[in-house]
Amino acid sequence: MPTFDHFICEVTGATAVLTINRPEVRNALNQACWKEILEFVTWVDQEASVKTVIITGAGEKAFVAGADLKSVSELNSVSAVNSNSMSALKAITNSSKVFIAAVNGYAFGGGCELSLACDLRLASENARFGLPETGLGLIPGAGGTQRLPRIVGIGVANEMILGGRILTGEQAVNYGLAMKCVPLGQLLKEANELADTINKKAPLAISYAKKCVRQALSIDENSGLALENQSFAILMSSEDKKEGIAAFFEKRQADFKNK
């Protein structure tokens, strides 16, 4: 496992928990942080024992309060195009592993975009989701304008991006941005229980399913159906499919090998 200056990484069983550990700046992310996230995702993709990842923030007030504005002020037009943030978030969405955002407190700007790149989101009761960049003379620059409307719809996305609306944890659930809103003290327990449920499923099937669902947002229906059919056919010949069906009939827990 790589070492990090800005994060704490703990692996228990098949789940890695990445805690953003910059509470002095409410876990705001600079370019060095985004680079470390990319390094982490690269490592996790190669680590066969890890099936799920939980991302959360240190402390009780913030998941990620946004981008470190000092870091943003140092960017220019050229460096912004090649920023580490976009590369890191693309790596999360393209990963074969399942990423769960456990949003504890403020998820503003880049923090909201980090949660959007994850496959699943859980919110604490004090969670707040927002994209305030237009008030700084900018727009969301790490996928917010594209991922948010695909999840909550254009109307709510415009309220948040153009009007600066901030969603509570409960509102995030109502709009489909989060699966569940729970008391802060229960958030990581809920996230780990969700990860445990996913960990029991066939990792090869999870990987293909994640790819098919992701592609549904960017390709036409016929192309998506062709991708689904192709993926289904590949899995029909997998060892995991044979093990899953055998375990079902034998009334036991399947022992999947990702093959």
Secondary structure, DSSP 8 states (H G I E B T S, - for coil): ----SSEEEEEETTEEEEEE--GGGTT-B-HHHHHHHHHHHHHHHH-TT--EEEEEESSSSEEE--B-HHHHHT--HHHHHT-HHHHHHHHHHH-SSEEEEEE-SEEETHHHHHHHHSSEEEEETT-EEE--GGGGT----SSHHHHHHHHH-HHHHHHHHTT---EEHHHHHHTTS-SEEE-GGGHHHHHHHHHHHHHTS-HHHHHHHHHHHHHTTTS-HHHHHHHHHHHHHHHHTSHHHHHHHHHHHHTS-------
